[in-house]
Amino acid sequence: MENKKISALGYGFVIISPEKFEQCRKNKNIKAKKIISYFSKDNDFFYYCITEGALIPIHHINYDRYTLLFSIGKCEKSKLNGWEIQAEWNGFNLQVGASNEIWAVGIDEMEKWNIKNLDQESGYIKGFYYDINDNEHIEYKAIRYNIPSNKYEVKIYGLARKMKNKNGMENYGFLFELTQVQILNSKTDPSETDFSKLFE
């Protein structure tokens, strides 16, 4: 089953564990709300969050609305109905807190970070976009996913639809394959990862 699609209005999004990220901010006494801008000024804090499994940035991708799929343990690729794997990237850290949830948050939303904005009842933040005929449509700027509390090593697959939409939109997605681990020791730097390979 496909989930709501995350909008990459800022040409990317972040998979984030809100509890862990807030803990990282508290540990380093970070008060900034424009998180992406702050990361560019304080690389040490960015890499600290990455190492602690607080977030995984998916960046330098086209503006679009992406389907996100999650698997605890190995995903049976034969069940990816309508999708084919275009690229894969290994070795990311993720730590899910006691709330058993992570969020996909658009990069533009990370520039006005406030954990209280993550609506716990609806499980999303929505906005609107307009098609070429000026019709209004909903898009999702943040989406909650229920994932059991644990430490994970994450493998990411870039997906493309086998049958492309004629308007050229919503043809891509990501599968996140989560493997439980005792210690977070993955060293992959997502800031140096070329996620644009999805479109090759």
Contact map, one row per residue, 1 for C-alpha under 8 A:
11100000000000000000000000000000000000000000000000000000000000000000000000000000000000000000000000000000000000000000000000000000000000000000000000000000000000000000000000000000000000000000000000000000
11110000000000000000000000000000000000000000000000000000000000000011100000000000000000000000000000000000000000000000000000000000000000000000000000000000000000000000000000000000000000000000000000000000
11111000000000000000000000000000000000000000000000000000000000000011100000000000000000000000000000000000000000000000000000000000000000000000000000000000000000000000000000000000000000000000000000000000
01111100000000000000000000000000000000000000000000000000000000000011000000000000000000000000000000000000000000000000000000000000000000000001001000000000000000000000000000000000000000000000000000000000
00111110000000000000000000000000000000000000000000000000000000001111000000000000000000000000000000000000000000000000000000000000000000000011000000000000000000000000000000000000000000000000000000000000
00011111000010000000000000000000000000000000000000000000000000001111000000000000000000000000000000000001110000000000000000000000000000000011111000000000000000000000000000000000000000000000000000000000
00001111100010000000000000000000000000000000000000000000000000111100000000000000000000000000000000000000010000000000000000000000000000000011110000000000000000000000000000000000000000000000000000000000
00000111111110000000000000000000000000000000000000000000000011111100000000000000000000000000000000000000011000000000000000000000000000000000100000000000000000000000000000000000000000000000000000000000
00000011111100000000000000000000000000000000000000000000000000110000000000000000000000000000000000000000011100000000000000000000000000000000000000000000000000000000000000000000000000000000000000000000
00000001111110000000000000000000000000000000000000000000000000100000000000000000000000000000000000000000011100000000000000000000000000000000000000000000000000000000000000000000000000000000000000000000
00000001111110000000000000000000000000000000000000000000001111100000000000000000000000000000000000000000001000000000000000000000000000000000000000000000000000000000000000000000000000000000000000000000
00000001111111000000000000000000000000000000000000000000111111100000000000000000000000000000000000000000011000000000000000000000000000000000000000000000000000000000000000000000000000000000000000000000
00000111011111100000000000000000000000000000000000000000111000000000000000000000000000000000000000000001111000000000000000000000000000000000000000000000000000000000000000000000000000000000000000000000
00000000000111110000000000000000000000000000000000000011110000000000000000000000000000000000000000000011111000000000000000000000000000000000000000000000000000000000000000000000000000000000000000000000
00000000000011111000000000000000000000000000000000000011110000000000000000000000000000000000000000000111100000000000000000000000000000000000000000000000000000000000000000000000000000000000000000000000
00000000000001111100100000000000000000000000000000000111000000000000000000000000000000000000000000000111100000000000000000000000000000000000000000000000000000000000000000000000000000000000000000000000
00000000000000111111100000000000000000000000000000001110000000000000000000000000000000000000011110001110000000000000000000000000000000000000000000000000000000000000000000000000000000000000000000000000
00000000000000011111110000000000000000000000000000000100000000000000000000000000000000000000000000000110000000000010000000000000000000000000000000000000000000000000000000000000000000000000000000000000
00000000000000001111111000000000000000000000000000000000000000000000000000000000000000000000000110100000000000000000000000000000000000000000000000000000000000000000000000000000000000000000000000000000
00000000000000001111111100000000000000000000000000011100000000000000000000000000000000000000001110000000000000000000000000000000000000000000000000000000000000000000000000000000000000000000000000000000
00000000000000011111111110000000000000000000000010000110000000000000000000000000000000000000000000000000000000000000000000000000000000000000000000000000000000000000000000000000000000000000000000000000
00000000000000000111111111000000000000000000000000000000000000000000000000000000000000000000000000000000000000000000000000000000000000000000000000000000000000000000000000000000000000000000000000000000
00000000000000000011111111100000000000000000000000000000000000000000000000000000000000000000000000000000000000000000000000000000000000000000000000000000000000000000000000000000000000000000000000000000
00000000000000000001111111110000000000000000000110010100000000000000000000000000000000000000000000000000000000000000000000000000000000000000000000000000000000000000000000000000000000000000000000000000
00000000000000000000111111111110000000000000000000000000000000000000000000000000000000000000000000000000000000000000000000000000000000000000000000000000000000000000000000000000000000000000000000000000
00000000000000000000011111111100000000000000000000000000000000000000000000000000000000000000000000000000000000000000000000000000000000000000000000000000000000000000000000000000000000000000000000000000
00000000000000000000001111111100000000000000000000000000000000000000000000000000000000000000000000000000000000000000000000000000000000000000000000000000000000000000000000000000000000000000000000000000
00000000000000000000000111111100000000000000100000000000000000000000000000000000000000000000000000000000000000000000000000000000000000000000000000000000000000000000000000000000000000000000000000000000
00000000000000000000000011111110000000000000000000000000000000000000000000000000000000000000000000000000000000000000000000000000000000000000000000000000000000000000000000000000000000000000000000000000
00000000000000000000000011111111000000000000000000000000000000000000000000000000000000000000000000000000000000000000000000000000000000000000000000000000000000000000000000000000000000000000000000000000
00000000000000000000000010001111100000000000000000000000000000000000000000000000000000000000000000000000000000000000000000000000000000000000000000000000000000000000000000000000000000000000000000000000
00000000000000000000000000000111111001000000000000000000000000000000000000000000000000000000000000000000000000000000000000000000000000000000000000000000000000000000000000000000000000000000000000000000
00000000000000000000000000000011111000000000000000000000000000000000000000000000000000000000000000000000000001111100000000000000000000000000000000000000000000000000000000000000000000000000000000000000
00000000000000000000000000000001111111000000000000000000000000000000000000000000000000000000000000000000000001111000000000000000000000000000000000000000000000000000000000000000000000000000000000000000
00000000000000000000000000000001111111100000000000000000000000000000000000000000000000000000000000000000000001111000000000000000000000000000000000000000000000000000000000000000000000000000000000000000
00000000000000000000000000000000011111110000000000000000000000000000000000000000000000000000000000000000001001100000000000000000000000000000000000000000000000000000000000000000000000000000000000000000
00000000000000000000000000000000011111111000000000000000000000000000000000000000000000000000000000000000000000100000000000000000000000000000000000000000000000000000000000000000000000000000000000000000
00000000000000000000000000000001011111111100000000000000000000000000000000000000000000000000000000000000000000000000000000000000000000000000000000000000000000000000000000000000000000000000000000000000
00000000000000000000000000000000001111111110110000000000000000000000000000000000000000000000000000000000000000000000000000000000000000000000000000000000000000000000000000000000000000000000000000000000
00000000000000000000000000000000000111111110000000000000000000000000000000000000000000000000000000000000000000000000000000000000000000000000000000000000000000000000000000000000000000000000000000000000
00000000000000000000000000000000000011111110000000000000000000000000000000000000000000000000000000000000000000000000000000000000000000000000000000000000000000000000000000000000000000000000000000000000
00000000000000000000000000000000000001111111110000000000000000000000000000000000000000000000000000000000000000000000000000000000000000000000000000000000000000000000000000000000000000000000000000000000
00000000000000000000000000000000000000111111111000000000000000000000000000000000000000000000000000000000000000000000000000000000000000000000000000000000000000000000000000000000000000000000000000000000
00000000000000000000000000000000000000000111111100000000000000000000000000000000000000000000000000000000000000000000000000000000000000000000000000000000000000000000000000000000000000000000000000000000
00000000000000000000000000010000000000100111111110000000000000000000000000000000000000000000000000000000000000000000000000000000000000000000000000000000000000000000000000000000000000000000000000000000
00000000000000000000000000000000000000100111111111000000000000000000000000000000000000000000000000000000000000000000000000000000000000000000000000000000000000000000000000000000000000000000000000000000
00000000000000000000000000000000000000000011111111100000000000000000000000000000000000000000000000000000000000000000000000000000000000000000000000000000000000000000000000000000000000000000000000000000
00000000000000000000000100000000000000000001111111110000000000000000000000000000000000000000000000000000000000000000000000000000000000000000000000000000000000000000000000000000000000000000000000000000
00000000000000000000100100000000000000000000111111111110000000000000000000000000000000000000000000000000000000000000000000000000000000000000000000000000000000000000000000000000000000000000000000000000
00000000000000000000000000000000000000000000011111111111000000000000000000000000000000000000100000000000000000000000000000000000000000000000000000000000000000000000000000000000000000000000100000000000
00000000000000000000000000000000000000000000001111111100000000000000000000000000000000000000100000000000000000000000000000000000000000000000000000000000000000000000000000000000000000011110000000000000
00000000000000000001000100000000000000000000000111111100000000000000000000000000000000000000111000000000000000000000000000000000000000000000000000000000000000000000000000000000000000010000000000000000
00000000000000001001000000000000000000000000000011111111000000000000000000000000000000000001111000000000000000000000000000000000000000000000000000000010000000000000000000000000000000010000000000000000
00000000000000011101100100000000000000000000000011111111000000000000000000000000000000000000111000000000000000000000000000000000000000000000000000000000000000000000000000000000000000000000000000000000
00000000000001111000100000000000000000000000000011001111100000000000000000000000000000000000110000000000000000000000000000000000000000000000000000000000000000000000000000000000000000000000000000000000
00000000000001110000000000000000000000000000000001001111110000000000000000000000000000000001110000000000000000000000000000000000000000000000000000000000000000000000000000000000000000000000010000000000
00000000000111100000000000000000000000000000000000000011111000000000000000000000000000000000000000000000000000000000000000000000000000000000000000000000000000000000000000000000000000000000011000000000
00000000000111100000000000000000000000000000000000000001111110000000000000000000000000000000000000000000000000000000000000000000000000000000000000000000000000000000000000000000000000000000010000100000
00000000001110000000000000000000000000000000000000000000111110000000000000000000000000000000000000000000000000000000000000000000000000000000000000000000000000000000000000000000000000000000001000100000
00000000001100000000000000000000000000000000000000000000011111000000000000000000000000000000000000000000000000000000000000000000000000000000000000000000000000000000000000000000000000000000000001110000
00000001001100000000000000000000000000000000000000000000011111100000000000000000000000000000000000000000000000000000000000000000000000000000000000000000000000000000000000000000000000000000000000110000
00000001001100000000000000000000000000000000000000000000000111110000000000000000000000000000000000000000000000000000000000000000000000000000000000000000000000000000000000000000000000000000000000010000
00000011111100000000000000000000000000000000000000000000000011111000000000000000000000000000000000000000000000000000000000000000000000000000000000000000000000000000000000000000000000000000000000000000
00000011100000000000000000000000000000000000000000000000000001111100000000000000000000000000000000000000000000000000000000000000000000000000000000000000000000000000000011000000000000000000000000000000
00001111000000000000000000000000000000000000000000000000000000111110000000000000000000000000000000000000000000000000000000000000000000000010000000000000000000000000000011010000000000000000000000000000
00001111000000000000000000000000000000000000000000000000000000011111000000000000000000000000000000000000000000000000000000000000000000000000000000000000000000000000000001111100000000000000000000000000
01111100000000000000000000000000000000000000000000000000000000001111100000000000000000000000000000000000000000000000000000000000000000000000000000000000000000000000000001011100000000000000000000000000
01111100000000000000000000000000000000000000000000000000000000000111110000000000000000000000000000000000000000000000000000000000000000000000000000000000000000000000000000001111000000000000000000000000
01100000000000000000000000000000000000000000000000000000000000000011111000000000000000000000000000000000000000000000000000000000000000000000000000000000000000000000000000001111000000000000000000000000
00000000000000000000000000000000000000000000000000000000000000000001111100000000000000000000000000000000000000000000000000000000000000000000000000000000000000000000000000000011110000000000000000000000
00000000000000000000000000000000000000000000000000000000000000000000111111100000000000000000000000000000000000000000000000000000000000000000000000000000000000000000000000000011110000000000000000000000
00000000000000000000000000000000000000000000000000000000000000000000011111100000000000000000000000000000000000000000000000000000000000000000000000000000000000000000000000000000111100000000000000000000
00000000000000000000000000000000000000000000000000000000000000000000001111100000000000000000000000000000000000000000000000000000000000000000000000000000000000000000000000000000111100000000000000000000
00000000000000000000000000000000000000000000000000000000000000000000001111110000000000000000000000000000000000000000000000000000000000000000000000000000000000000000000000000000111000000000000000000000
00000000000000000000000000000000000000000000000000000000000000000000001111111000000000000000000000000000000000000000000000000000000000000000000000000000000000000000000000000000100000000000000000000000
00000000000000000000000000000000000000000000000000000000000000000000000001111111000000000000000000000000000000000000000000000000000000000000000000000000000000000000000000000000000000000000000000000000
00000000000000000000000000000000000000000000000000000000000000000000000000111111000000000000000000000000000000000000000000000000000000000000000000000000000000000000000000000000000000000000000000000000
00000000000000000000000000000000000000000000000000000000000000000000000000011111100000000000000000000000000000000000000000000000000000000000000000000000000000000000000000000000000000000000000000000000
00000000000000000000000000000000000000000000000000000000000000000000000000011111100000000000000000000000000000000000000000000000000000000000000000000000000000000000000000000000000000000000000000000000
00000000000000000000000000000000000000000000000000000000000000000000000000011111111100000000000000000000000000000000000000000000000000000000000000000000000000000000000000000000000000000000000000000000
00000000000000000000000000000000000000000000000000000000000000000000000000000111111000000000000000000000000000000000000000000000000000000000000000000000000000000000000000000000000000000000000000000000
00000000000000000000000000000000000000000000000000000000000000000000000000000001111100000000000000000000000000000000000000000000000000000000000000000000000000001110000000000000000000000000000000000000
00000000000000000000000000000000000000000000000000000000000000000000000000000001111110000000000000000000000000000000000000000000000000000000000000000000000000111100000000000000000000000000000000000000
00000000000000000000000000000000000000000000000000000000000000000000000000000001011111000000000000000000000000000000000000000000000000000000000000000000000000111100000000000000000000000000000000000000
00000000000000000000000000000000000000000000000000000000000000000000000000000000001111110000000000000000000000000000000000000000000000000000000000000000000011110000000000000000000000000000000000000000
00000000000000000000000000000000000000000000000000000000000000000000000000000000000111110000000000000000000000000000000000000000000000000000000000000000000011110000000000000000000000000000000000001111
00000000000000000000000000000000000000000000000000000000000000000000000000000000000011111000000000000000000000000000000000000000000000000000000000000000000011100000000000000000000000000000000000001100
00000000000000000000000000000000000000000000000000000000000000000000000000000000000011111100000000000000000000000000000000000000000000000000000000000000001111000000000000000000000000000000000000000000
00000000000000000000000000000000000000000000000000000000000000000000000000000000000000111110000000000000000000000000000000000000000000000000000000000000001110000000000000000000000000000000000010000000
00000000000000000000000000000000000000000000000000000000000000000000000000000000000000011111000000000000000000000000000000000000000000000000000000000000011100000000000000000000000000000001000000000000
00000000000000000000000000000000000000000000000000000000000000000000000000000000000000001111100000000000000000000000000000000000000000000000000000000000111000000000000000000000000000000111000000000000
00000000000000000000000000000000000000000000000000001001000000000000000000000000000000000111110000000000000000000000000000000000000000000000000000000000111000000000000000000000000000000111110000000000
00000000000000000000000000000000000000000000000001111111000000000000000000000000000000000011111000000000000000000000000000000000000000000000000000000011110000000000000000000000000000011100000000000000
00000000000000001000000000000000000000000000000000011111000000000000000000000000000000000001111100000000000000000000000000000000000000000000000000000011110000000000000000000000000000010000000000000000
00000000000000001001000000000000000000000000000000011100000000000000000000000000000000000000111110000000000000000000000000000000000000000000000000001111000000000000000000000000000000000000000000000000
00000000000000001011000000000000000000000000000000000000000000000000000000000000000000000000011111111100000000000000000000000000000000000000000000111110000000000000000000000000000000000000000000000000
00000000000000001011000000000000000000000000000000000000000000000000000000000000000000000000001111111000000000000000000000000000000000000000000000001100000000000000000000000000000000000000000000000000
00000000000000000000000000000000000000000000000000000000000000000000000000000000000000000000000111110000000000000000000000000000000000000000000000001000000000000000000000000000000000000000000000000000
00000000000000000010000000000000000000000000000000000000000000000000000000000000000000000000000111111000000000000000000000000000000000000000000000001000000000000000000000000000000000000000000000000000
00000000000000000000000000000000000000000000000000000000000000000000000000000000000000000000000111111100000000000000000000000000000000000000000001111000000000000000000000000000000000000000000000000000
00000000000000001000000000000000000000000000000000000000000000000000000000000000000000000000000110111110000000000000000000000000000000000000000111111000000000000000000000000000000000000000000000000000
00000000000000111100000000000000000000000000000000000000000000000000000000000000000000000000000100011111000000000000000000000000000000000000000111100000000000000000000000000000000000000000000000000000
00000000000001111100000000000000000000000000000000000000000000000000000000000000000000000000000000001111100000000000000000000000000000000000011110000000000000000000000000000000000000000000000000000000
00000100000011110000000000000000000000000000000000000000000000000000000000000000000000000000000000000111110000000000000000000000000000000000011110000000000000000000000000000000000000000000000000000000
00000100000011110000000000000000000000000000000000000000000000000000000000000000000000000000000000000011111011000000000000000000000000000000111000000000000000000000000000000000000000000000000000000000
00000111110111000000000000000000000000000000000000000000000000000000000000000000000000000000000000000001111111000000000000000000000000000000110000000000000000000000000000000000000000000000000000000000
00000001111111000000000000000000000100000000000000000000000000000000000000000000000000000000000000000000111111100000000000000000000000000000000000000000000000000000000000000000000000000000000000000000
00000000110000000000000000000000000000000000000000000000000000000000000000000000000000000000000000000000011111110000000000000000000000000000000000000000000000000000000000000000000000000000000000000000
00000000000000000000000000000000000000000000000000000000000000000000000000000000000000000000000000000000111111111000000000000000000000000000110000000000000000000000000000000000000000000000000000000000
00000000000000000000000000000000111100000000000000000000000000000000000000000000000000000000000000000000111111111000000000000000000000000000000000000000000000000000000000000000000000000000000000000000
00000000000000000000000000000000111110000000000000000000000000000000000000000000000000000000000000000000001111111000000000000000000000000000000000000000000000000000000000000000000000000000000000000000
00000000000000000000000000000000111000000000000000000000000000000000000000000000000000000000000000000000000111111100000000000000000000000000000000000000000000000000000000000000000000000000000000000000
00000000000000000000000000000000111000000000000000000000000000000000000000000000000000000000000000000000000011111110100000000000000000000000000000000000000000000000000000000000000000000000000000000000
00000000000000000000000000000000100000000000000000000000000000000000000000000000000000000000000000000000000000011111110000000000000000000000000000000000000000000000000000000000000000000000000000000000
00000000000000000100000000000000000000000000000000000000000000000000000000000000000000000000000000000000000000001111110000000000000000000000000000000000000000000000000000000000000000000000000000000000
00000000000000000000000000000000000000000000000000000000000000000000000000000000000000000000000000000000000000000111111000000000000000000000000000000000000000000000000000000000000000000000000000000000
00000000000000000000000000000000000000000000000000000000000000000000000000000000000000000000000000000000000000001111111000001000000000000000000000000000000000000000000000000000000000000000000000000000
00000000000000000000000000000000000000000000000000000000000000000000000000000000000000000000000000000000000000000111111100111000000000000000010000000000000000000000000000000000000000000000000000000000
00000000000000000000000000000000000000000000000000000000000000000000000000000000000000000000000000000000000000000001111111111000000000000000000000000000000000000000000000000000000000000000000000000000
00000000000000000000000000000000000000000000000000000000000000000000000000000000000000000000000000000000000000000000011111110000000000000000000000000000000000000000000000000000000000000000000000000000
00000000000000000000000000000000000000000000000000000000000000000000000000000000000000000000000000000000000000000000001111100000000000000000000000000000000000000000000000000000000000000000000000000000
00000000000000000000000000000000000000000000000000000000000000000000000000000000000000000000000000000000000000000000001111110000000000000000000000000000000000000000000000000000000000000000000000000000
00000000000000000000000000000000000000000000000000000000000000000000000000000000000000000000000000000000000000000000011111111000000000000000001100000000000000000000000000000000000000000000000000000000
00000000000000000000000000000000000000000000000000000000000000000000000000000000000000000000000000000000000000000000011101111100000000000001111100000000000000000000000000000000000000000000000000000000
00000000000000000000000000000000000000000000000000000000000000000000000000000000000000000000000000000000000000000000111000111110000000000001111000000000000000000000000000000000000000000000000000000000
00000000000000000000000000000000000000000000000000000000000000000000000000000000000000000000000000000000000000000000000000011111000000000111110000000000000000000000000000000000000000000000000000000000
00000000000000000000000000000000000000000000000000000000000000000000000000000000000000000000000000000000000000000000000000001111100000000111100000000000000000000000000000000000000000000000000000000000
00000000000000000000000000000000000000000000000000000000000000000000000000000000000000000000000000000000000000000000000000000111110000011110000000000000000000000000000000000000000000000000000000000000
00000000000000000000000000000000000000000000000000000000000000000000000000000000000000000000000000000000000000000000000000000011111000011110000000000000000000000000000000000000000000000000000000000000
00000000000000000000000000000000000000000000000000000000000000000000000000000000000000000000000000000000000000000000000000000001111111111000000000000000000000000000000000000000000000000000000000000000
00000000000000000000000000000000000000000000000000000000000000000000000000000000000000000000000000000000000000000000000000000000111111111000000000000000000000000000000000000000000000000000000000000000
00000000000000000000000000000000000000000000000000000000000000000000000000000000000000000000000000000000000000000000000000000000011111100000000000000000000000000000000000000000000000000000000000000000
00000000000000000000000000000000000000000000000000000000000000000000000000000000000000000000000000000000000000000000000000000000011111100000000000000000000000000000000000000000000000000000000000000000
00000000000000000000000000000000000000000000000000000000000000000000000000000000000000000000000000000000000000000000000000000000011111110000000000000000000000000000000000000000000000000000000000000000
00000000000000000000000000000000000000000000000000000000000000000000000000000000000000000000000000000000000000000000000000000000011111111000000000000000000000000000000000000000000000000000000000000000
00000000000000000000000000000000000000000000000000000000000000000000000000000000000000000000000000000000000000000000000000000001111001111100000000000000000000000000000000000000000000000000000000000000
00000000000000000000000000000000000000000000000000000000000000000000000000000000000000000000000000000000000000000000000000000001111000111110000000000000000000000000000000000000000000000000000000000000
00000000000000000000000000000000000000000000000000000000000000000000000000000000000000000000000000000000000000000000000000000111100000011111000000000000000000000000000000000000000000000000000000000000
00001110000000000000000000000000000000000000000000000000000000001000000000000000000000000000000000000000000000000000000000000111100000001111100000000000000000000000000000000000000000000000000000000000
00011110000000000000000000000000000000000000000000000000000000000000000000000000000000000000000000000000000000000000000000011110000000000111111000000000000000000000000000000000000000000000000000000000
00000111000000000000000000000000000000000000000000000000000000000000000000000000000000000000000000000000110010000000000000011110000000000011111000000000000000000000000000000000000000000000000000000000
00000110000000000000000000000000000000000000000000000000000000000000000000000000000000000000000000000011110010000000010000011100000000000001111100000000000000000000000000000000000000000000000000000000
00010100000000000000000000000000000000000000000000000000000000000000000000000000000000000000000000000011100000000000000000111000000000000001111110000000000000000000000000000000000000000000000000000000
00000000000000000000000000000000000000000000000000000000000000000000000000000000000000000000000000001111000000000000000000110000000000000000011111000000000000000000000000000000000000000000000000000000
00000000000000000000000000000000000000000000000000000000000000000000000000000000000000000000000000001111000000000000000000000000000000000000001111100000000000000000000000000000000000000000000000000000
00000000000000000000000000000000000000000000000000000000000000000000000000000000000000000000000000011100000000000000000000000000000000000000000111110000000000000000000000000000000000000000000000000000
00000000000000000000000000000000000000000000000000000000000000000000000000000000000000000000000100011100000000000000000000000000000000000000000011111000000000000000000000000000000000000000000000000000
00000000000000000000000000000000000000000000000000000000000000000000000000000000000000000000000100011000000000000000000000000000000000000000000001111100000000000000000000000000000000000000000000000000
00000000000000000000000000000000000000000000000000000000000000000000000000000000000000000000001111111000000000000000000000000000000000000000000000111110000000000000000000000000000000000000000000000000
00000000000000000000000000000000000000000000000000000000000000000000000000000000000000000000001110000000000000000000000000000000000000000000000000011111000000000000000000000000000110000000000000000000
00000000000000000000000000000000000000000000000000001000000000000000000000000000000000000000111100000000000000000000000000000000000000000000000000001111100000000000000000000000000111110000000000000000
00000000000000000000000000000000000000000000000000000000000000000000000000000000000000000000111000000000000000000000000000000000000000000000000000000111110000000000000000000000011110010000000000000000
00000000000000000000000000000000000000000000000000000000000000000000000000000000000000000011110000000000000000000000000000000000000000000000000000000011111000000000000000000000011110010100000000000000
00000000000000000000000000000000000000000000000000000000000000000000000000000000000000000111110000000000000000000000000000000000000000000000000000000001111100000000000000000001111000000000000000000000
00000000000000000000000000000000000000000000000000000000000000000000000000000000000000011111000000000000000000000000000000000000000000000000000000000000111110000000000000000001110000000000000000000000
00000000000000000000000000000000000000000000000000000000000000000000000000000000000000011100000000000000000000000000000000000000000000000000000000000000011111000000000000000111100000000000000000000000
00000000000000000000000000000000000000000000000000000000000000000000000000000000000011111000000000000000000000000000000000000000000000000000000000000000001111100000000000000111100000000000000000000000
00000000000000000000000000000000000000000000000000000000000000000000000000000000000011110000000000000000000000000000000000000000000000000000000000000000000111110000000000011110000000000000000000000100
00000000000000000000000000000000000000000000000000000000000000000000000000000000001111100000000000000000000000000000000000000000000000000000000000000000000011111000000000011110000000000000000000000100
00000000000000000000000000000000000000000000000000000000000000000000000000000000001111000000000000000000000000000000000000000000000000000000000000000000000001111100000000111000000000000000000000000100
00000000000000000000000000000000000000000000000000000000000000000000000000000000011100000000000000000000000000000000000000000000000000000000000000000000000000111111000000110000000000000000000000000000
00000000000000000000000000000000000000000000000000000000000000000000000000000000011100000000000000000000000000000000000000000000000000000000000000000000000000011111000000000000000000000000000000000000
00000000000000000000000000000000000000000000000000000000000000000000000000000000010000000000000000000000000000000000000000000000000000000000000000000000000000001111100000000000000000000000000000000000
00000000000000000000000000000000000000000000000000000000000000000000000000000000000000000000000000000000000000000000000000000000000000000000000000000000000000001111110100100000000000000000000000000000
00000000000000000000000000000000000000000000000000000000000000000000000000000000000000000000000000000000000000000000000000000000000000000000000000000000000000000011111111100000000000000000000000000000
00000000000000000000000000000000000000000000000000000000000000000000000000000000000000000000000000000000000000000000000000000000000000000000000000000000000000000001111110000000000000000000000000000000
00000000000000000000000000000000000000000000000000000000000000000000000000000000000000000000000000000000000000000000000000000000000000000000000000000000000000000000111110000000000000000000000000000000
00000000000000000000000000000000000000000000000000000000000000000000000000000000000000000000000000000000000000000000000000000000000000000000000000000000000000000001111111100000000000000000000000000000
00000000000000000000000000000000000000000000000000000000000000011000000000000000000000000000000000000000000000000000000000000000000000000000000000000000000000000000111111100000000000000000000000000000
00000000000000000000000000000000000000000000000000000000000000011110000000000000000000000000000000000000000000000000000000000000000000000000000000000000000000000000100111111000000000000000000000000000
00000000000000000000000000000000000000000000000000000000000000000100000000000000000000000000000000000000000000000000000000000000000000000000000000000000000000011001100111111000000000000000000000000000
00000000000000000000000000000000000000000000000000000000000000001110000000000000000000000000000000000000000000000000000000000000000000000000000000000000000001111000000001111100000000000000000000000000
00000000000000000000000000000000000000000000000000000000000000000111100000000000000000000000000000000000000000000000000000000000000000000000000000000000000001110000000001111110000000000000000000000000
00000000000000000000000000000000000000000000000000000000000000000111100000000000000000000000000000000000000000000000000000000000000000000000000000000000000111100000000000011111000000000000000000000000
00000000000000000000000000000000000000000000000000000000000000000001111000000000000000000000000000000000000000000000000000000000000000000000000000000000000111100000000000001111100000000000000000000000
00000000000000000000000000000000000000000000000000000000000000000001111000000000000000000000000000000000000000000000000000000000000000000000000000000000011110000000000000000111110000000000000000000000
00000000000000000000000000000000000000000000000000000000000000000000011111100000000000000000000000000000000000000000000000000000000000000000000000000000011110000000000000000011111000000000000000000000
00000000000000000000000000000000000000000000000000000000000000000000011111000000000000000000000000000000000000000000000000000000000000000000000000000001111000000000000000000001111100000000000000000000
00000000000000000000000000000000000000000000000000000000000000000000000111000000000000000000000000000000000000000000000000000000000000000000000000000001110000000000000000000000111110000000000000000000
00000000000000000000000000000000000000000000000000000000000000000000000110000000000000000000000000000000000000000000000000000000000000000000000000000111100000000000000000000000011111000000000000000000
00000000000000000000000000000000000000000000000000000000000000000000000000000000000000000000000000000000000000000000000000000000000000000000000000000111100000000000000000000000001111110000000000000000
00000000000000000000000000000000000000000000000000000000000000000000000000000000000000000000000000000000000000000000000000000000000000000000000000000010000000000000000000000000000111110000000000000000
00000000000000000000000000000000000000000000000000000000000000000000000000000000000000000000000000000000000000000000000000000000000000000000000000000010000000000000000000000000000011111000000000000000
00000000000000000000000000000000000000000000000000111000000000000000000000000000000000000000110000000000000000000000000000000000000000000000000000000011100000000000000000000000000011111100000000000000
00000000000000000000000000000000000000000000000000100000000000000000000000000000000000000000100000000000000000000000000000000000000000000000000000000000000000000000000000000000000000111110000000000000
00000000000000000000000000000000000000000000000000100000000000000000000000000000000000000011100000000000000000000000000000000000000000000000000000000000100000000000000000000000000000011111000000000000
00000000000000000000000000000000000000000000000000100000000000000000000000000000000000000011000000000000000000000000000000000000000000000000000000000000000000000000000000000000000000001111100000000000
00000000000000000000000000000000000000000000000000000000000000000000000000000000000000000111000000000000000000000000000000000000000000000000000000000000000000000000000000000000000000000111110000000000
00000000000000000000000000000000000000000000000001000000000000000000000000000000000000000001000000000000000000000000000000000000000000000000000000000000000000000000000000000000000000000011111110000000
00000000000000000000000000000000000000000000000000000001110000000000000000000000000000000001000000000000000000000000000000000000000000000000000000000000000000000000000000000000000000000001111110000000
00000000000000000000000000000000000000000000000000000000101000000000000000000000000000000000000000000000000000000000000000000000000000000000000000000000000000000000000000000000000000000000111110000000
00000000000000000000000000000000000000000000000000000000000000000000000000000000000000000000000000000000000000000000000000000000000000000000000000000000000000000000000000000000000000000000111111000000
00000000000000000000000000000000000000000000000000000000000000000000000000000000000000001000000000000000000000000000000000000000000000000000000000000000000000000000000000000000000000000000111111100000
00000000000000000000000000000000000000000000000000000000000100000000000000000000000000000000000000000000000000000000000000000000000000000000000000000000000000000000000000000000000000000000000111111000
00000000000000000000000000000000000000000000000000000000011110000000000000000000000000000000000000000000000000000000000000000000000000000000000000000000000000000000000000000000000000000000000011111100
00000000000000000000000000000000000000000000000000000000000111000000000000000000000000000000000000000000000000000000000000000000000000000000000000000000000000000000000000000000000000000000000001111111
00000000000000000000000000000000000000000000000000000000000000000000000000000000000001100000000000000000000000000000000000000000000000000000000000000000000000000000000000000000000000000000000001111111
00000000000000000000000000000000000000000000000000000000000000000000000000000000000001100000000000000000000000000000000000000000000000000000000000000000000001110000000000000000000000000000000000111111
00000000000000000000000000000000000000000000000000000000000000000000000000000000000001000000000000000000000000000000000000000000000000000000000000000000000000000000000000000000000000000000000000011111
00000000000000000000000000000000000000000000000000000000000000000000000000000000000001000000000000000000000000000000000000000000000000000000000000000000000000000000000000000000000000000000000000011111
